Amino acid sequence: MSEIEIKREDGETGGRYVTRVKGHEAEMTYSKAGTQRIIIDHTGVPKELGGLGVGVALVKRAVEDARRDGIKIIPLCPFAKAQIEKHPEWQDVLA
């Protein structure tokens, strides 16, 4: 699949990463734990987008943003946690 365009919607207490692919919306939500950590609490990818790498792309974007912003991630979402565990190169952002 070509590059997936992901938008970050950031609020005072949390936010989400969201993308639309083939007319379907996928998202990964997070809460802020102070100023130096985020808690990824949910990843939702419609079954129509299963197997396309959309969920992995959402987690990758959060990892890239965490590195850039100097924050750490607490992955409570089982999917996000599993993806970070599968990618040793992403584990530097774990809280």
N, C-alpha and C positions, 0 to 999 in steps of 0.2 A: 504494500500500500504506500502511496506517496505520503509526503510529510503531512501530518495531522496538525491543523491549526487549533491551538488551545488558548483560550482567554482566561485570565485570572480576574476574579471579582473579589476584591479585598475590602472587608469592613472593619469596624472597630474591634469586634470580638472574634471574628472569624471570616471565612469566605469559602470560595470554591474555585476549582478549575473546571472549565466546561468546554465542550466541543460539540459540534454538530457534524455528523457524518451520514451521508445517504439519507438525510431527512430525520435522523434520530439523534437525540441529545444524550450525551454521556457526561457524568460529572464525578468529581472527587471533592468532598467537603472537608474542611478543617476548622478547628477552634484555636484561638491564640492562648498560649499558656505563658503569660508575661510578654516581654518584648523580645526574648531570645529563643522561643520555642513555639512550634505549632504541633497540634495533635491531629493527625489525619484520622478521621472517624468514620468515613464512609466512601466507598467507590461504587458507583452505579453505572453499569453498561448494559443497554438493552440487548436482549438475545439476538436481535437482528445484526448486531455489531460484533458478536462473539467471534473470537479467532482472528480478528483484524489487528490486534495489538493496540487497541484504543486505551484499555486500562493501563497497560504498561507505559504508554506515552504520557498519560496523566501523572503517573508516579514519577517518571523521569523528569517531567517539567518541574514538579515540586522539589525534587532533589537539586536540579539546576538553580532554581530560585533560592533555595536554602543556602547553597554555596555562595551565590552572589551576594545575598543579604547577610551572611554571617550568622544564620540561625540554625537550630537543630530541630529534628523531626522526631516525634513520638508516634509510631505507626500503630494505633489501636485497631484500625481496619485490618481484618485478616488478609485481604488481598494485597494491600500496600505493604504490610509486614512481610508477606511471602515474597513479593517482588524484590524488596530491599535485601532480604536474605539470599535470594538467588543471584544478586549482583554485588559481589564484594566491593566493586569500585564505587558503589553508592553508600557504603556503610559509614563513611566519614561524617555523614550528616546526622547520624543517630544520636539521640540525647542519652 
